[in-house]
Amino acid sequence: MSEDSELQAKIAALAGRINVHKQQQQQQNENYQPTYHGRGRGRGGWAPYRGTPYGAPRGRGGKVFNRTLVLNNNRASNASADITSPTNGTTADGAPSSHANEASGWVVKRDRHMQLINPAIYDQVAQQRAKDIEQSTEQRRQQRNLKEKARLSKHFQIKQEASVGNQAATTPHNYEIEVDNIRFRVTDGGSKLVRISSDPNTARATPKQAKIGGVTFLRSKNGNLYRSGLIKNKQNKPIKKINEPCPRFTTTGTCAKGPQCRYQHDPNKVAICKDYLLRGSCALGDGCDLSHDPTPNRVPACVHFLRGNCTNDDCRYAHIRVNPTAAVCRAFGTLGYCEKGTDCAERHVFECPDYANHAVCRNPKCRLPHVDRAGQIRKAAAAQTASAELGSPDLSSDDEYDEIDSDDVDSDEEIEEDVVMQGSDANGQELSQQQDFVSF
């Protein structure tokens, strides 16, 4: 039997059940004959409709108090055996059931009407509806942002015209506003208020929530104020995942951001537990978030094996041949895990890779060990002496510049301005950290 004939048979069986139910209701109405007691409104009045003392109203029909179709399953058991019961194919709220899809190949949907839908068409309609909902939500969000920005722009213009008639102050980028006796500079078209004072104490003095021109602003960690709509938009936007291991999750086994983190969380690629590496056991046991599997990806190379005298049969360190003068692996040093494992040509040690490879670490908050080795210090001193001997003796000192002219323009401000311009974006956001050099 084809799908069309099967569907027609189900429709015919359902129509037969509906007709049987209608005939039963009609017979019950014919057998019931209410007694007429007069047209009065008293206690003996005729009131066929419950709750009303009046007769049936004129028109197309009276009120329908029960709009649910109730089928008698006992009398129509033969008819119900031929079709799938709606209660078995759908849920109470009309959601289709997987059982109905497997049994009949049709999606049974019951909301305002009972429907049998082809699964392919149902999937297309559901996907299109989800896209429409997402587009309408994004459109409403954009309209809300435009309204808030227009309200802020109008508020700032009125305030500037009332206070100072300066031409430079009329541009949106030079707006300044005072909130709780703290001066802020308006950027990003009014979406961001940046503190003018560099005093770190004013960051705590900034209110956590402020209302400016009818628009709510929220405080950031740096003491700046951001428009609440901007923060909500950022929270609702999907996170762009990066195919890189999460530094915090890889080193500690946990990440407080959870699904909101844009990095990868792989439980099989975490650092080794230090207690297990040193003692061979861990008090947490299986509850430890770090790894208890000593593989070459996460444990350092055995120094005794490199010297040829490792006598520990249960040694938990990696027995691999590595050049002792090779550079320190950055992935292993910072994360505690290296994807290359035995194929890595660099040394796997728990040291700062910047200090070990370049003898300098520019991170003041670095927690990795900074190990000094006599051989490396001698090499660095020899290289420094050689570079000093090859240097040019004709270089002028800073004192000679003072003798040329005393009113020369100091170029520090120009260089700093160039650095800010290179690090700033179209939204007026400043550099997150100072650059170490300026390229010419």
C-alpha positions, 0 to 999 in steps of 0.5 A: 500500500502506497503512502497516499492510499494509507493516508486516505484510509486513515482519513476515512477511518477518522471521518467515520469515528467523527460521524459516529460521535455526531450521531450519538450526540444527536440521539442524546439530544432527541431523547432529552426533552426539557420541561417548559415552565413559562417565560418568567424570570423566577425560579420556575423559569426555563433555563436550558443553558447553565448559568443563564436565566434566558432561553436560547439566543437567536442567530446562528447558534448558542454558546459552545461550552465544550470545544474539545472532541471526545471520542468513545474508544470503547464503541469505536475500538475497531476503527481506532485499531486501523489508525494511530492514536493521536495520544500515542503519536503526539504530546499534550501540547501538539509536539510530534512524537518520534514513535509516530514517525517510525510507525507510519512515516508521517508527523502527527501534529495536533494544535488547533487542527489535527494534521498529518505532515510529511517529515521532509516538509515539516523539517523545512517549515521548522527550519524556516520558522527558526530563521524567521524568529532569529531575524525578527529578534535581531531586527528588534534588537537593532531598532532598540539600539538605534532608539537608545543611541538617538536618545543619548545623542539628543541628551548630549546635544541639549546638555552641551548647548546649555552649558558651553557654546564651544564648537569643538564640544559639539562633536560627539567624540569630544563630549564630556559628562559628569556622573557622581562627580566623576568626569567621563568622555563619550565614545562609540556614539554614546555606548561607552563612557571612559573615565578621564581620570587615571586614578585607580581609586575612581574605578571603585567610585564609579556607580555600578549602574547609572541612568543617563538620558533615560538609558541604563549604563553598567560599570566595567572592571576598569571603572568605565560605563557601558550601555546595557543594550550593548552588553545584552547584545554581546551576551546574546550573540553566538560565541565564535569558537577558536580551535585552540586549547583553553589555557586555564582548562588545560593547566587546571582542568577547570574553566569558570566560563564553561560553554561561554569560553571560545577556546576548546575544552578537551578533558583528554588534553590536560596537564599532569597532576603534580601530586601524582607526578611526584608521589605516584598517588593523588588524594582526590583519586578519580575526582581530580580534574588533572590527568593521571596518565604520564604520557610524553605529551604532559610529563617532562623528559627524564634527566637521568635517562638522558644521562644514561643512568635511570634505574627506576622501573616505574619512572613516570617521566618520559624516556625520550632523547632530546638535545639538551641545548634545544629551546624550551617548548612554549606549549609545554611550558605555558600549558603543561601539554604538547600536541607533538609529544615524542615528535617534539624537538624542543625540551619539555620542562616546567620553565618560562620559555621566554626567560629560558630562550631569550633570557628576558621575561616581559610578563611581570605576573609570570608564575613559571620558574625563571631558572638561571644556568651558568652555560646560558649566562656565559653564552649571553655575556660572550654575545653581548661582548662581541656585539659591543666590539662590532659597534660604531664609535661615531655614535653621538650621546644624548648630551651632544643633542642638548648642544644643538638647540634647546628648543627642539620639538620633543617627539615623545608625544608624536610617537605615543600618538602613532602607537595609539593610532595603530592600536585603536579601531574604528570604535575609538577603543584604546590599546589594551596594553603598551607596545614594546616597540614602534616599527619604522 
